Amino acid sequence: MTDSNKEFEYNGLLINGFAMIFFTFILIPLLIIGCVVAGGEENLWLSAGGSIVLGILFIMGCVGYFTQEPNEARVMIFFGKYRGTCRRVGYFWTNPFLTRRKLSLRLRNMDIEPIKVNDKIGNPVLIGMVLVWRIKDTYRAVFDIDSSSLGATGTAISNAALERFVRIQSDAALREVTGHYAYDQTGVDESELTLRDGGEEINELLERKINDRLSMAGMEVVEARLNYLAYAPEIAAVMLRRQQASAIISAREKIVEGAVTMVDMALKRLEKDNIVELDNERKATMIGNLLVVLCSDEPAQAIVNAGQ
């Protein structure tokens, strides 16, 4: 399917609404009164015929008015044929036989509820996002989306139909992107991008994937951003214990590294200041005692050697 924009500007009849007020509500009523007065009893049929014609013109004139605000558009349809899109702002009068489908071009927010998806290595995760989107091609938004079942009328497009389409396509894009990445570094190469640390790169890819899907319906995503990411409940407890174990191991590594550095410094300082001379056996005993004191979770208990 081509991504070319099928929309074009409406170049048909479009008159300033305030100018047409004079014609519809002042001039035509005056002409009707003039026909009635001038016809009298002698030209009753002529007077009645003129009044009926002018009455029809009055009714048609009342139907053709519409007001359009900034970031709104109307798709003009003449007996089923697309005549263009009016984006002009103001108060206008146009051909009353035109069907005017109103569309909002304003930015819209959508919060995609977290869904359960398997990541790259098969772990079930809950992931959600927020979207900022808008209508770009009014032709596709009106004629390529079926909104008849969701309450669309002759002059308005069902917002529910548009939102449902965006939600379904965004859900599919989110599942596709999630399947390309692991939740975190567990089980993958440390240099590989993950959902937890992907940040802007994940968001940009997600935005591009959603735009590829929404372009067929004349809509675009201005911003797509992950706002929820967690393991699914069935594995959350296991993953939490694994993360706790990893944190404990990392902390122990730091503690041991610091303890070895302190023991080395203590031995060098004792040797440098000639405080005491230790043979290898006593050094080993001292190193063991210091490591126990420095690496233990509980405070060390002092033991006094009475020399017995």
Secondary structure, DSSP 4 states (H G I P E B T S, - for coil): --------B--S-EEEHHHHHHIIIIIHHHHHHHHHHHHTTTTHHHHHHHHHHHHHHHHHHHHTEEEE-TTEEEEEEETTEEEEEE---EEEEE-TTEEEEEEE-S-EEEEEEEEEEE-TTS-EEEEEEEEEEEE--HHHHHHSS--GGGT--SSB--HHHHHHHHHHHHHHHHHHHHTTSBSSSTTS-TTS-BTTT-THHHHHHHHHHHHHHHGGGTEEEEEEEEEEEEE-HHHHHHHHHHHHHHHHHHHHHHHHHHHHHHHHHHHHHHHHTTS----HHHHHHHHHHHHHHHH-SSPPPP------
